[in-house]
């Protein structure tokens, strides 16, 4: 982990409990999704966020609902952090019409325009130029907003990243690039993908301010992101944050993760971001154990409710097939 | 009517739409300070400034994606590829992002963007600068594909493309930029998805699009001198395709030749042939023939280019074959 002397101020009860709530919701949602995948209620590819929750939660608290977020295919956590309902997310995993992408996206393509959540994108690194483009639009319209553009350590090796970094920096676009480095691009470790294993250093090649951040601590994520967002909103351009995190599960549901050791996994579980914020809350006497337990109970209800909602929701009618392909109504598809 | 060049018609279309809508901007390699690699955007930097006419580094994947991202956030980008040959390094953003975004977001994010630039051969440019991509992009639901053949059509279609709320692939040709034609001073739009009958005739239908249309019109003249009245249809849009106009014409002439610059396999011609046999089988008096580029990468030597490309002689020959007049 990145060892840094971070001066951590005390955060309020409201903020810390919101973090706890969000992260616990992500954790329980993903655990349930994994279970339902095993039952074949959820199909296709499914990439779980367990272990990485502090990243989405710490970033969300540094931005406003008017700001934009775009990410890759491991997108459940970001959508929940943005405020997309567990119902809409679970229904999307089920492929139901009530899902956040009407059952047309699936696990990798959650979207919510209402929440300025610009999606889950399936081609590694493809969302990086898109995020820069959203920031281009912000600057073009002279708005005081930011686009948060997430990607994984694997995407750091894509050409799209380098092209987007170069232009974003040259044009001082209001974008914060956040690399969620969970150490493995599918099964290939960061060490096996480049000589440059400190991904934040890639930013330096473009004169982009960049730093590593401990992703197992929501407060450190929040503070680093807050600074970067401020820079962007002040017209000073992009920042690259390499947030060092870890996924407890495999790359996707079909991955037994044999490329890493049990010891490594256990080491990171001891750094668990949810346990981390929980002890922060209790040590600083921000809330009582009972209040935390009440949140746990509330989340249990939310999870049970979202599964029930997804189960009971209808699949898209076959007549939906030709909808939403063109904005133009009555586009003449080839039907014969 | 006044006569202007193809490149001027394109420029006027962009200028008029940029004056009309502040969300429209032009981005690409050499579009601003250099005034356009082919001078299409000449003078536009001066009029609109560097905020709206934007030079990029040589990063097609990056700026194509930035265009799509800007469109997600509500702008209406015109992205210029110096040639569509270079769009291959950007095709992920064109196909995976622009074309699929509305569908995979369940109807939430439409992408009002135009990708424009030349496609196909343009003299002795060698294999990597000479390919046609009309059929590649036309294959992809979510995109629209437009191919004008003269300045009038180019202006009207480009204006429509810029106003369209879906991604439009707009294909030009280096060889046509200097072509002159009548373009009125007043504003007009040409709808996407409508073919144009460039010449009426009763004996045979010749179908084409893009710069091959001009070759076909030459062939029509040669045929006329031999007493053959060909009907010439310019598809203008390759997604969607105006099958009705095509089928109606074939029902009248009972014969059809398709002319296309691209390679033959999985080309537009195959799709047109399918639809004609499906909808006008009983009207056909001869098998449909196609004249396409040869099934090889386009070489450099002029003799090989001559052998490769469709030309008037090949078109006339095909027409005579479908008329059993050899």
Contacts between the chains, C-beta under 8 A, distances in Angstrom:
chain1	res1	chain2	res2	distance
A	68	B	73	7.0
A	70	B	69	7.7
A	99	B	106	7.2
A	100	B	106	7.3
A	101	B	104	6.4
A	101	B	105	5.5
A	101	B	106	3.8
A	101	B	108	7.3
A	102	B	106	3.2
A	102	B	107	6.6
A	103	B	106	7.3
A	104	B	103	5.9
A	104	B	104	5.9
A	104	B	105	7.7
A	104	B	106	4.8
A	105	B	104	4.7
A	105	B	105	6.5
A	105	B	106	6.3
A	109	B	104	4.3
A	109	B	105	7.0
A	111	B	104	7.5
A	111	B	105	3.8
A	111	B	106	6.7
A	111	B	108	5.2
A	111	B	109	6.5
A	112	B	108	7.3
A	113	B	105	7.6
A	113	B	108	4.3
A	113	B	109	6.6
A	118	B	69	8.0
A	118	B	72	5.7
A	118	B	109	7.0
A	119	B	101	7.7
A	119	B	104	7.7
A	119	B	105	6.2
A	119	B	109	7.3
A	121	B	97	7.5
A	122	B	96	7.4
A	123	B	92	5.7
A	123	B	96	5.2
A	126	B	65	7.0
A	126	B	92	5.8
A	126	B	93	6.9
A	126	B	96	6.1
A	126	B	97	6.2
A	128	B	65	7.4
A	129	B	61	6.8
A	129	B	62	5.0
A	129	B	63	7.6
A	129	B	64	7.3
A	129	B	65	2.4
A	129	B	66	5.2
A	129	B	68	7.5
A	129	B	69	6.4
A	129	B	93	6.4
A	130	B	65	5.4
A	130	B	66	7.8
A	130	B	68	5.8
A	130	B	69	3.8
A	130	B	72	6.7
A	130	B	93	7.8
A	130	B	97	6.2
A	131	B	69	6.2
A	132	B	62	7.5
A	132	B	65	7.3
A	132	B	66	5.1
A	132	B	69	6.2
A	133	B	65	6.1
A	133	B	66	3.9
A	133	B	67	6.2
A	133	B	68	6.0
A	133	B	69	2.0
A	133	B	70	4.3
A	133	B	71	7.5
A	133	B	72	7.0
A	133	B	73	7.3
A	134	B	69	4.6
A	134	B	70	7.0
A	134	B	72	6.0
A	134	B	73	4.6
A	135	B	69	7.7
A	136	B	66	5.5
A	136	B	69	6.8
A	136	B	70	4.8
A	136	B	75	7.7
A	137	B	69	7.3
A	137	B	70	4.4
A	137	B	72	7.8
A	137	B	73	3.5
A	137	B	74	6.3
A	137	B	75	4.8
A	138	B	73	6.9
A	140	B	25	7.2
A	140	B	51	7.0
A	140	B	70	7.1
A	140	B	75	6.2
A	141	B	74	8.0
A	141	B	75	7.9
A	159	B	61	6.2
A	160	B	61	5.4
A	160	B	62	6.5
A	160	B	65	6.4
A	160	B	92	7.6
A	162	B	62	8.0
A	163	B	57	7.7
A	163	B	59	3.7
A	163	B	61	5.6
A	163	B	62	2.7
A	163	B	63	7.6
A	163	B	65	7.9
A	164	B	62	5.1
A	164	B	65	6.7
A	164	B	66	7.0
A	166	B	57	6.3
A	166	B	59	6.7
A	166	B	62	7.2
A	167	B	56	6.7
A	167	B	57	6.8
A	167	B	59	6.6
A	167	B	62	5.7
A	167	B	63	6.7
A	167	B	66	6.3
A	170	B	57	7.7
A	323	B	107	6.7
A	324	B	102	5.6
A	324	B	103	5.2
A	324	B	105	7.9
A	324	B	106	6.1
A	324	B	107	3.6
A	325	B	102	6.6
A	325	B	103	5.1
A	325	B	141	5.5
A	325	B	142	5.7
A	326	B	102	7.0
A	326	B	142	7.1
A	326	B	144	7.9
A	326	B	166	4.9
A	327	B	102	6.3
A	327	B	110	3.8
A	327	B	112	7.6
A	327	B	165	3.8
A	327	B	166	5.3
A	328	B	164	7.2
A	328	B	165	6.4
A	328	B	166	5.9
A	331	B	240	6.7
A	332	B	193	6.8
A	332	B	240	4.7
A	333	B	141	7.4
A	333	B	240	8.0
A	336	B	275	7.8
A	336	B	278	6.3
